[in-house]
Each structure stands twice: as structure tokens, then as C-alpha cells.
């Protein structure tokens, strides 16, 4: 599998910086990396490596922003029974199916959907998993507010909703109180592939995107900046865009 | 001394959590800090760590079960040790205690005298 240029740059920087850096566990700063389009398996591998480094206290908190090549992912509490089309259709569309260790059920990722993965230490944030999810949801809701989209939580269904349609999916894993995975916000991605699955096992509701609601093309970069800004406020920490750890 | 693996407190609003996977079987040895069980709440899968090294002696709640925070998930024994008796109402008692407001500190280790003969 060819590694993307940005990941390669990321790895190139990682080694020399790590050997020099002091343990950064209590650091309040958070590094943000824009990785562009990354294969799901590659991004999972990168997250696992970052988590080990974070557990060892060698790196500060990290947020990765990226987009995935088309993929259906099945979480820890999901199953393939929620795929409603034959395998041949998925193959013809170039969509792979991957089992992953995040929480939640089934979802789709593809180009135009902004994925944010957070590697945050909850030990320095009160060890509260629900509070973390709540804050993450708040970041997405405020970001959508910047686009005059009135999004909300739903007590019965996780994720972020606009009316009866889901705009942002969430799935998280916590390892040694370090978070992995995060959210996937539909910005201007093709929503058709969601019809190949029962997203999160829910059948009576739809999906939407910022593009569909605004009827104009929002820029992924603008949405990313908006998220970073709200992240900094909601989580009360400095967030730096970075090219090195 | 037998160590209880308890359902961890994941947050102030979480009172019970569902087990989705045991990564270890009864009789297998575990290392302190090793994740031995995966639990879920809402959209979060959480890895529960072993509080002590030892042998996973008795699993008290199977995959799919929902256990209150502070409830016993399993017992971890030291080599050579045997689990003699497990109070049947262990989980319920603990829950009652919690309701009365005697909160236990997070991940406190606890050994009942009746188990150490």
C-alpha cells in the first residue's frame, strides 16, 4: 500500500522530534494534523501508534483531520447484517468493508466527509467518557452553527442530527483512558452509499450533509478551521496546527 | 489475596455499562494494566484494565450482560490461591451500597475476608 505524502512527512518528522521531547502528558496543548485522504487501515494503524506514544507520555494530545477513501466500517457493536446490498455492488463501487474496534455500529466514510480522530488523554480531563462525547458533540453543533445549520443531539440516537437526518456520526474507543477514533461529519460527500447500509442500525431516519442543506459547496478547509476554533473553546485548551509532534 | 475486577466508573452520569467482549478466558494469566475486557456505553468502547497481575479465576458477567458501576466483573487470583466462596448477592449488595451514598473511590482494590481462607 502506497503511503500518502503527508503521512510520510509525518513519520519523517516524528522520530527526531520524539527523541528530543520531554514527557508531555500534562501538556494542555493539542497538535492538529491535516492528513488529506488516507486509507482507513492506514489511519487506524497511525492512531494505534500515536496511542502507544500518548500512553507512554512521549507526545501531547493529537487531533487528526482526514478523509477516507470509500469504506464501510463496522464497529464493536455492529454486524454485517446491516449491509443491505450484495457484496458485488460494493465491489463495483470500490467500497471495501472493514471491521474496526471503535464503539458504535455500521457507517460509511468517503471523500468529502471530514473525519476527525482525537488522541486525547482523559486522565487529565476528569476521566469522564460521557462528558468527552458531549463536548465532542458540542464542537460539531457549534461548527454547524457557523453555517446557520441548527443541529442537535438526540437522546435516543447518538450522533448529530439536523431534523430527522444524521449529519455527523461518532464512534470512539478508550484505551488506558486515551481516546481513539472520533467523528465523521458529512460536508460535501456523496450520500448515496449510505443507502447500501442501515447506518448505525437505524432504519427509519435519513442522512444529510452541509452541502445538501446549504445547496452550495462548503470547503473542507473552512469546516476544519471552524472545528479547531470550537474545539479550543469547548475543551478549554490550546490547539496548534502542526507539522511536527 | 483475591482481587475484584470492578466495573469502572466511566463518568458521573453513567450508572451501568454493557460488556461486549472478554479478551481473556477463565484460567488465563493477566498482567496488571493489560486490557482484559471491553465494555460499551453509547458510542464508546472502553477497555477495562486488570488492577493486578494474576490469574483470571472467575468471570461473573458474560458478554452482553449489563453491570452497574462498581459491580464485580471477575476475580483475579495469585498463583496457588483458590477462590473459595463468592457471596451470591455480591453485585446487588454493592449496588445497594452505592445507592445509600457510600461511594467507593475509583478502581479501589477490595478483598472480602470470606474469600481468603
Interface residues (C-beta under 8 A of the other chain):
Chain A: X75 X76 X77 X101 X102 X103 X104 X127 X128 X129 X130 X131 X133 X158 X159 X170 X171 X172 X173 X174 X175 X176
Chain B: X9 X10 X11 X12 X13 X14 X20 X21 X33 X35 X38 X40 X41 X42 X43 X44 X45 X46 X47 X49 X106
